[in-house]
Amino acid sequence: MRRGRQAPVQREVRVQINDQIRFPKVRLIDQDGSQRGIVTSDEARNIAYDAGLDLVVVSANADPPVCRVMNYDKFRYEQKKKTQEAKKKQTTVETKEIKFRPKTEEHDLNFKTKNIRKFLKNGNKVKLTMRFRGREIVYSQTIGIEAMNKIAESLKDDAVILQMPKMEGRQLVMFVGPKP
């Protein structure tokens, strides 16, 4: 049974809040953003409870650690929204692959070129692979390079050549990407 690739697990950043804070003294920032100064953890916790809010460690590495009085649930919600927005804006570029052989006919090459244009229009990179079997390998530097150059010439309006044709084992490989 074959399994697909699983999505990476989104881990939430754990911060210390309320009773989890064990520092003897902390630098306290009030809910309105003003500095309260250096106080004990118990005193800071009491100030947060009196305001009906949470005490959250903002910077544990500072000396003394910085804590803020805030609504922790609202803070987590806003952080989650920010990560979702960042995720929406990022784009993933797929690499599509088109395979053919040195004896591929003209009509089939035209059809594959049409598919390459479609992939490029969608913003994907395309890997062109020409596979040589048996004694066909002797034609790699003649027929193979000519075919790749012919395809590159037909795609020059739609694509940018990212990697010129290069032999990798028994395959001639070329990468093309969409024009910016």
Rosetta constraint file for C-alpha pairs under 8 A:
AtomPair CA 15 CA 56 HARMONIC 7.14 0.50
AtomPair CA 15 CA 57 HARMONIC 6.43 0.50
AtomPair CA 15 CA 58 HARMONIC 7.87 0.50
AtomPair CA 16 CA 20 HARMONIC 5.49 0.50
AtomPair CA 16 CA 21 HARMONIC 5.86 0.50
AtomPair CA 16 CA 56 HARMONIC 6.05 0.50
AtomPair CA 16 CA 57 HARMONIC 5.56 0.50
AtomPair CA 17 CA 21 HARMONIC 6.12 0.50
AtomPair CA 17 CA 54 HARMONIC 6.78 0.50
AtomPair CA 17 CA 55 HARMONIC 5.50 0.50
AtomPair CA 17 CA 56 HARMONIC 4.53 0.50
AtomPair CA 17 CA 57 HARMONIC 6.38 0.50
AtomPair CA 18 CA 45 HARMONIC 6.26 0.50
AtomPair CA 18 CA 54 HARMONIC 6.08 0.50
AtomPair CA 18 CA 55 HARMONIC 5.01 0.50
AtomPair CA 18 CA 56 HARMONIC 6.60 0.50
AtomPair CA 19 CA 45 HARMONIC 7.91 0.50
AtomPair CA 21 CA 41 HARMONIC 7.10 0.50
AtomPair CA 21 CA 57 HARMONIC 7.52 0.50
AtomPair CA 22 CA 41 HARMONIC 7.11 0.50
AtomPair CA 23 CA 40 HARMONIC 7.98 0.50
AtomPair CA 23 CA 41 HARMONIC 6.29 0.50
AtomPair CA 23 CA 65 HARMONIC 7.62 0.50
AtomPair CA 24 CA 40 HARMONIC 5.77 0.50
AtomPair CA 24 CA 41 HARMONIC 5.87 0.50
AtomPair CA 25 CA 38 HARMONIC 6.53 0.50
AtomPair CA 25 CA 39 HARMONIC 5.51 0.50
AtomPair CA 25 CA 40 HARMONIC 4.25 0.50
AtomPair CA 25 CA 41 HARMONIC 5.56 0.50
AtomPair CA 25 CA 64 HARMONIC 6.51 0.50
AtomPair CA 25 CA 65 HARMONIC 7.66 0.50
AtomPair CA 26 CA 38 HARMONIC 5.52 0.50
AtomPair CA 26 CA 39 HARMONIC 5.63 0.50
AtomPair CA 26 CA 40 HARMONIC 6.05 0.50
AtomPair CA 26 CA 41 HARMONIC 6.11 0.50
AtomPair CA 26 CA 44 HARMONIC 7.80 0.50
AtomPair CA 26 CA 64 HARMONIC 5.29 0.50
AtomPair CA 26 CA 65 HARMONIC 5.14 0.50
AtomPair CA 26 CA 66 HARMONIC 5.78 0.50
AtomPair CA 26 CA 67 HARMONIC 6.42 0.50
AtomPair CA 27 CA 35 HARMONIC 7.93 0.50
AtomPair CA 27 CA 36 HARMONIC 7.36 0.50
AtomPair CA 27 CA 37 HARMONIC 5.45 0.50
AtomPair CA 27 CA 38 HARMONIC 4.34 0.50
AtomPair CA 27 CA 39 HARMONIC 6.38 0.50
AtomPair CA 27 CA 64 HARMONIC 6.07 0.50
AtomPair CA 27 CA 65 HARMONIC 6.08 0.50
AtomPair CA 27 CA 66 HARMONIC 4.71 0.50
AtomPair CA 27 CA 67 HARMONIC 6.05 0.50
AtomPair CA 28 CA 35 HARMONIC 6.24 0.50
AtomPair CA 28 CA 36 HARMONIC 5.26 0.50
AtomPair CA 28 CA 37 HARMONIC 5.64 0.50
AtomPair CA 28 CA 38 HARMONIC 6.18 0.50
AtomPair CA 28 CA 39 HARMONIC 6.83 0.50
AtomPair CA 28 CA 44 HARMONIC 6.75 0.50
AtomPair CA 28 CA 66 HARMONIC 6.12 0.50
AtomPair CA 28 CA 67 HARMONIC 5.12 0.50
AtomPair CA 28 CA 68 HARMONIC 5.80 0.50
AtomPair CA 28 CA 69 HARMONIC 7.65 0.50
AtomPair CA 29 CA 33 HARMONIC 5.80 0.50
AtomPair CA 29 CA 34 HARMONIC 5.67 0.50
AtomPair CA 29 CA 35 HARMONIC 4.66 0.50
AtomPair CA 29 CA 36 HARMONIC 5.63 0.50
AtomPair CA 29 CA 37 HARMONIC 7.51 0.50
AtomPair CA 29 CA 66 HARMONIC 7.51 0.50
AtomPair CA 29 CA 67 HARMONIC 6.25 0.50
AtomPair CA 29 CA 68 HARMONIC 4.69 0.50
AtomPair CA 29 CA 69 HARMONIC 6.41 0.50
AtomPair CA 30 CA 34 HARMONIC 5.33 0.50
AtomPair CA 30 CA 35 HARMONIC 6.25 0.50
AtomPair CA 30 CA 36 HARMONIC 6.34 0.50
AtomPair CA 30 CA 68 HARMONIC 6.08 0.50
AtomPair CA 30 CA 69 HARMONIC 5.32 0.50
AtomPair CA 30 CA 70 HARMONIC 7.90 0.50
AtomPair CA 31 CA 68 HARMONIC 6.94 0.50
AtomPair CA 31 CA 69 HARMONIC 4.94 0.50
AtomPair CA 31 CA 70 HARMONIC 5.50 0.50
AtomPair CA 38 CA 64 HARMONIC 7.83 0.50
AtomPair CA 39 CA 43 HARMONIC 6.39 0.50
AtomPair CA 39 CA 44 HARMONIC 6.40 0.50
AtomPair CA 40 CA 44 HARMONIC 6.24 0.50
AtomPair CA 41 CA 45 HARMONIC 6.05 0.50
AtomPair CA 42 CA 46 HARMONIC 6.18 0.50
AtomPair CA 43 CA 47 HARMONIC 6.28 0.50
AtomPair CA 44 CA 48 HARMONIC 6.32 0.50
AtomPair CA 44 CA 55 HARMONIC 7.24 0.50
AtomPair CA 45 CA 49 HARMONIC 6.18 0.50
AtomPair CA 45 CA 54 HARMONIC 7.71 0.50
AtomPair CA 45 CA 55 HARMONIC 6.01 0.50
AtomPair CA 46 CA 50 HARMONIC 6.03 0.50
AtomPair CA 47 CA 51 HARMONIC 6.38 0.50
AtomPair CA 48 CA 52 HARMONIC 6.27 0.50
AtomPair CA 48 CA 53 HARMONIC 5.16 0.50
AtomPair CA 48 CA 54 HARMONIC 5.49 0.50
AtomPair CA 48 CA 55 HARMONIC 5.70 0.50
AtomPair CA 48 CA 69 HARMONIC 5.56 0.50
AtomPair CA 48 CA 70 HARMONIC 7.73 0.50
AtomPair CA 49 CA 53 HARMONIC 5.75 0.50
AtomPair CA 49 CA 54 HARMONIC 6.75 0.50
AtomPair CA 53 CA 69 HARMONIC 6.39 0.50
AtomPair CA 53 CA 70 HARMONIC 5.51 0.50
AtomPair CA 53 CA 71 HARMONIC 5.18 0.50
AtomPair CA 53 CA 72 HARMONIC 7.60 0.50
AtomPair CA 54 CA 69 HARMONIC 5.66 0.50
AtomPair CA 54 CA 70 HARMONIC 5.39 0.50
AtomPair CA 54 CA 71 HARMONIC 5.62 0.50
AtomPair CA 54 CA 72 HARMONIC 5.97 0.50
AtomPair CA 55 CA 67 HARMONIC 6.46 0.50
AtomPair CA 55 CA 68 HARMONIC 5.71 0.50
AtomPair CA 55 CA 69 HARMONIC 4.74 0.50
AtomPair CA 55 CA 70 HARMONIC 6.45 0.50
AtomPair CA 55 CA 72 HARMONIC 7.99 0.50
AtomPair CA 56 CA 67 HARMONIC 5.38 0.50
AtomPair CA 56 CA 68 HARMONIC 5.29 0.50
AtomPair CA 56 CA 69 HARMONIC 6.38 0.50
AtomPair CA 56 CA 70 HARMONIC 7.05 0.50
AtomPair CA 56 CA 72 HARMONIC 7.20 0.50
AtomPair CA 57 CA 65 HARMONIC 7.23 0.50
AtomPair CA 57 CA 66 HARMONIC 6.00 0.50
AtomPair CA 57 CA 67 HARMONIC 4.29 0.50
AtomPair CA 57 CA 68 HARMONIC 6.40 0.50
AtomPair CA 58 CA 65 HARMONIC 7.79 0.50
AtomPair CA 58 CA 66 HARMONIC 5.57 0.50
AtomPair CA 58 CA 67 HARMONIC 5.33 0.50
AtomPair CA 58 CA 68 HARMONIC 6.48 0.50
AtomPair CA 59 CA 65 HARMONIC 5.74 0.50
AtomPair CA 59 CA 66 HARMONIC 5.09 0.50
AtomPair CA 59 CA 67 HARMONIC 7.06 0.50
AtomPair CA 60 CA 65 HARMONIC 4.72 0.50
AtomPair CA 60 CA 66 HARMONIC 6.46 0.50
AtomPair CA 61 CA 65 HARMONIC 6.15 0.50
AtomPair CA 62 CA 66 HARMONIC 6.56 0.50
AtomPair CA 70 CA 75 HARMONIC 7.62 0.50
AtomPair CA 71 CA 75 HARMONIC 6.30 0.50
AtomPair CA 72 CA 76 HARMONIC 6.15 0.50
AtomPair CA 73 CA 77 HARMONIC 6.18 0.50
AtomPair CA 74 CA 78 HARMONIC 6.22 0.50
AtomPair CA 75 CA 79 HARMONIC 6.24 0.50
AtomPair CA 76 CA 80 HARMONIC 6.15 0.50
AtomPair CA 77 CA 81 HARMONIC 6.27 0.50
AtomPair CA 78 CA 82 HARMONIC 6.23 0.50
AtomPair CA 79 CA 83 HARMONIC 6.36 0.50
AtomPair CA 80 CA 84 HARMONIC 6.25 0.50
AtomPair CA 81 CA 85 HARMONIC 6.19 0.50
AtomPair CA 82 CA 86 HARMONIC 6.22 0.50
AtomPair CA 83 CA 87 HARMONIC 6.09 0.50
AtomPair CA 84 CA 88 HARMONIC 6.22 0.50
AtomPair CA 85 CA 89 HARMONIC 6.45 0.50
AtomPair CA 86 CA 90 HARMONIC 6.54 0.50
AtomPair CA 93 CA 123 HARMONIC 6.83 0.50
AtomPair CA 93 CA 124 HARMONIC 5.42 0.50
AtomPair CA 93 CA 125 HARMONIC 6.96 0.50
AtomPair CA 94 CA 124 HARMONIC 5.18 0.50
AtomPair CA 94 CA 125 HARMONIC 6.28 0.50
AtomPair CA 95 CA 124 HARMONIC 5.84 0.50
AtomPair CA 95 CA 125 HARMONIC 4.69 0.50
AtomPair CA 95 CA 126 HARMONIC 5.38 0.50
AtomPair CA 95 CA 127 HARMONIC 6.69 0.50
AtomPair CA 96 CA 119 HARMONIC 7.28 0.50
AtomPair CA 96 CA 124 HARMONIC 6.82 0.50
AtomPair CA 96 CA 125 HARMONIC 6.20 0.50
AtomPair CA 96 CA 126 HARMONIC 4.72 0.50
AtomPair CA 96 CA 127 HARMONIC 6.07 0.50
AtomPair CA 97 CA 126 HARMONIC 5.53 0.50
AtomPair CA 97 CA 127 HARMONIC 4.58 0.50
AtomPair CA 97 CA 128 HARMONIC 5.95 0.50
AtomPair CA 97 CA 129 HARMONIC 7.21 0.50
AtomPair CA 98 CA 112 HARMONIC 7.21 0.50
AtomPair CA 98 CA 116 HARMONIC 7.59 0.50
AtomPair CA 98 CA 126 HARMONIC 7.18 0.50
AtomPair CA 98 CA 127 HARMONIC 6.23 0.50
AtomPair CA 98 CA 128 HARMONIC 5.06 0.50
AtomPair CA 98 CA 129 HARMONIC 6.16 0.50
AtomPair CA 99 CA 128 HARMONIC 6.10 0.50
AtomPair CA 99 CA 129 HARMONIC 4.74 0.50
AtomPair CA 99 CA 130 HARMONIC 5.84 0.50
AtomPair CA 99 CA 131 HARMONIC 7.29 0.50
AtomPair CA 100 CA 104 HARMONIC 6.37 0.50
AtomPair CA 100 CA 129 HARMONIC 6.37 0.50
AtomPair CA 100 CA 130 HARMONIC 5.01 0.50
AtomPair CA 100 CA 131 HARMONIC 6.48 0.50
AtomPair CA 101 CA 130 HARMONIC 5.12 0.50
AtomPair CA 101 CA 131 HARMONIC 5.31 0.50
AtomPair CA 101 CA 132 HARMONIC 6.47 0.50
AtomPair CA 102 CA 130 HARMONIC 6.74 0.50
AtomPair CA 102 CA 131 HARMONIC 7.44 0.50
AtomPair CA 102 CA 132 HARMONIC 7.03 0.50
AtomPair CA 102 CA 136 HARMONIC 7.72 0.50
AtomPair CA 102 CA 139 HARMONIC 7.95 0.50
AtomPair CA 102 CA 143 HARMONIC 6.57 0.50
AtomPair CA 102 CA 144 HARMONIC 6.00 0.50
AtomPair CA 102 CA 147 HARMONIC 7.55 0.50
AtomPair CA 104 CA 108 HARMONIC 6.50 0.50
AtomPair CA 104 CA 109 HARMONIC 6.67 0.50
AtomPair CA 105 CA 109 HARMONIC 6.30 0.50
AtomPair CA 106 CA 110 HARMONIC 6.24 0.50
AtomPair CA 107 CA 111 HARMONIC 6.29 0.50
AtomPair CA 108 CA 112 HARMONIC 6.18 0.50
AtomPair CA 109 CA 113 HARMONIC 6.01 0.50
AtomPair CA 110 CA 114 HARMONIC 6.23 0.50
AtomPair CA 111 CA 115 HARMONIC 6.52 0.50
AtomPair CA 112 CA 116 HARMONIC 6.22 0.50
AtomPair CA 113 CA 117 HARMONIC 6.28 0.50
AtomPair CA 113 CA 151 HARMONIC 7.08 0.50
AtomPair CA 113 CA 154 HARMONIC 8.00 0.50
AtomPair CA 113 CA 155 HARMONIC 7.72 0.50
AtomPair CA 114 CA 118 HARMONIC 6.38 0.50
AtomPair CA 115 CA 119 HARMONIC 6.28 0.50
AtomPair CA 116 CA 120 HARMONIC 6.17 0.50
AtomPair CA 116 CA 126 HARMONIC 6.84 0.50
AtomPair CA 117 CA 121 HARMONIC 6.08 0.50
AtomPair CA 117 CA 155 HARMONIC 7.48 0.50
AtomPair CA 117 CA 158 HARMONIC 6.87 0.50
AtomPair CA 118 CA 122 HARMONIC 6.48 0.50
AtomPair CA 119 CA 123 HARMONIC 6.63 0.50
AtomPair CA 119 CA 124 HARMONIC 5.53 0.50
AtomPair CA 119 CA 125 HARMONIC 7.33 0.50
AtomPair CA 119 CA 126 HARMONIC 7.18 0.50
AtomPair CA 120 CA 124 HARMONIC 5.21 0.50
AtomPair CA 120 CA 125 HARMONIC 6.42 0.50
AtomPair CA 120 CA 126 HARMONIC 7.31 0.50
AtomPair CA 120 CA 158 HARMONIC 7.30 0.50
AtomPair CA 120 CA 159 HARMONIC 7.08 0.50
AtomPair CA 120 CA 177 HARMONIC 6.50 0.50
AtomPair CA 120 CA 178 HARMONIC 4.98 0.50
AtomPair CA 121 CA 178 HARMONIC 6.98 0.50
AtomPair CA 123 CA 177 HARMONIC 7.79 0.50
AtomPair CA 123 CA 178 HARMONIC 5.95 0.50
AtomPair CA 124 CA 177 HARMONIC 6.72 0.50
AtomPair CA 124 CA 178 HARMONIC 6.86 0.50
AtomPair CA 125 CA 175 HARMONIC 7.18 0.50
AtomPair CA 125 CA 176 HARMONIC 5.89 0.50
AtomPair CA 125 CA 177 HARMONIC 4.40 0.50
AtomPair CA 125 CA 178 HARMONIC 6.63 0.50
AtomPair CA 126 CA 175 HARMONIC 5.78 0.50
AtomPair CA 126 CA 176 HARMONIC 5.33 0.50
AtomPair CA 126 CA 177 HARMONIC 6.24 0.50
AtomPair CA 127 CA 173 HARMONIC 6.92 0.50
AtomPair CA 127 CA 174 HARMONIC 5.89 0.50
AtomPair CA 127 CA 175 HARMONIC 4.60 0.50
AtomPair CA 127 CA 176 HARMONIC 6.56 0.50
AtomPair CA 128 CA 173 HARMONIC 5.68 0.50
AtomPair CA 128 CA 174 HARMONIC 5.14 0.50
AtomPair CA 128 CA 175 HARMONIC 6.12 0.50
AtomPair CA 128 CA 176 HARMONIC 7.81 0.50
AtomPair CA 129 CA 171 HARMONIC 6.40 0.50
AtomPair CA 129 CA 172 HARMONIC 5.76 0.50
AtomPair CA 129 CA 173 HARMONIC 4.71 0.50
AtomPair CA 129 CA 174 HARMONIC 6.69 0.50
AtomPair CA 130 CA 144 HARMONIC 7.15 0.50
AtomPair CA 130 CA 171 HARMONIC 5.52 0.50
AtomPair CA 130 CA 172 HARMONIC 5.05 0.50
AtomPair CA 130 CA 173 HARMONIC 6.51 0.50
AtomPair CA 131 CA 170 HARMONIC 6.20 0.50
AtomPair CA 131 CA 171 HARMONIC 4.54 0.50
AtomPair CA 131 CA 172 HARMONIC 6.54 0.50
AtomPair CA 132 CA 136 HARMONIC 5.32 0.50
AtomPair CA 132 CA 137 HARMONIC 5.30 0.50
AtomPair CA 132 CA 140 HARMONIC 7.36 0.50
AtomPair CA 132 CA 170 HARMONIC 5.58 0.50
AtomPair CA 132 CA 171 HARMONIC 6.05 0.50
AtomPair CA 133 CA 137 HARMONIC 6.60 0.50
AtomPair CA 133 CA 170 HARMONIC 7.40 0.50
AtomPair CA 136 CA 140 HARMONIC 7.23 0.50
AtomPair CA 137 CA 170 HARMONIC 6.87 0.50
AtomPair CA 139 CA 143 HARMONIC 5.37 0.50
AtomPair CA 139 CA 144 HARMONIC 6.32 0.50
AtomPair CA 140 CA 144 HARMONIC 4.62 0.50
AtomPair CA 140 CA 145 HARMONIC 6.65 0.50
AtomPair CA 140 CA 172 HARMONIC 7.26 0.50
AtomPair CA 141 CA 145 HARMONIC 5.56 0.50
AtomPair CA 142 CA 146 HARMONIC 6.13 0.50
AtomPair CA 143 CA 147 HARMONIC 6.07 0.50
AtomPair CA 144 CA 148 HARMONIC 6.28 0.50
AtomPair CA 144 CA 172 HARMONIC 7.14 0.50
AtomPair CA 145 CA 149 HARMONIC 6.05 0.50
AtomPair CA 145 CA 165 HARMONIC 6.88 0.50
AtomPair CA 146 CA 150 HARMONIC 6.06 0.50
AtomPair CA 147 CA 151 HARMONIC 6.29 0.50
AtomPair CA 148 CA 152 HARMONIC 6.13 0.50
AtomPair CA 148 CA 165 HARMONIC 6.87 0.50
AtomPair CA 148 CA 174 HARMONIC 7.63 0.50
AtomPair CA 149 CA 153 HARMONIC 6.00 0.50
AtomPair CA 150 CA 154 HARMONIC 6.33 0.50
AtomPair CA 151 CA 155 HARMONIC 6.24 0.50
AtomPair CA 152 CA 156 HARMONIC 6.02 0.50
AtomPair CA 152 CA 161 HARMONIC 7.41 0.50
AtomPair CA 155 CA 159 HARMONIC 5.60 0.50
AtomPair CA 156 CA 160 HARMONIC 6.81 0.50
AtomPair CA 158 CA 178 HARMONIC 6.46 0.50
AtomPair CA 158 CA 179 HARMONIC 6.09 0.50
AtomPair CA 159 CA 176 HARMONIC 6.17 0.50
AtomPair CA 159 CA 177 HARMONIC 5.51 0.50
AtomPair CA 159 CA 178 HARMONIC 4.76 0.50
AtomPair CA 159 CA 179 HARMONIC 5.04 0.50
AtomPair CA 160 CA 176 HARMONIC 5.59 0.50
AtomPair CA 160 CA 177 HARMONIC 5.28 0.50
AtomPair CA 160 CA 178 HARMONIC 6.06 0.50
AtomPair CA 160 CA 179 HARMONIC 5.55 0.50
AtomPair CA 161 CA 174 HARMONIC 7.78 0.50
AtomPair CA 161 CA 175 HARMONIC 6.17 0.50
AtomPair CA 161 CA 176 HARMONIC 4.42 0.50
AtomPair CA 161 CA 177 HARMONIC 6.39 0.50
AtomPair CA 162 CA 174 HARMONIC 7.73 0.50
AtomPair CA 162 CA 175 HARMONIC 5.26 0.50
AtomPair CA 162 CA 176 HARMONIC 5.10 0.50
AtomPair CA 162 CA 177 HARMONIC 6.32 0.50
AtomPair CA 163 CA 174 HARMONIC 5.49 0.50
AtomPair CA 163 CA 175 HARMONIC 4.95 0.50
AtomPair CA 163 CA 176 HARMONIC 6.90 0.50
AtomPair CA 164 CA 173 HARMONIC 7.90 0.50
AtomPair CA 164 CA 174 HARMONIC 5.39 0.50
AtomPair CA 164 CA 175 HARMONIC 6.97 0.50
AtomPair CA 165 CA 172 HARMONIC 6.15 0.50
AtomPair CA 165 CA 173 HARMONIC 5.28 0.50
AtomPair CA 165 CA 174 HARMONIC 4.43 0.50
AtomPair CA 165 CA 175 HARMONIC 7.80 0.50
AtomPair CA 166 CA 172 HARMONIC 5.44 0.50
AtomPair CA 166 CA 173 HARMONIC 5.31 0.50
AtomPair CA 166 CA 174 HARMONIC 6.49 0.50
AtomPair CA 167 CA 171 HARMONIC 5.70 0.50
AtomPair CA 167 CA 172 HARMONIC 4.45 0.50
AtomPair CA 167 CA 173 HARMONIC 6.25 0.50
AtomPair CA 168 CA 172 HARMONIC 6.11 0.50
AtomPair CA 168 CA 173 HARMONIC 6.86 0.50
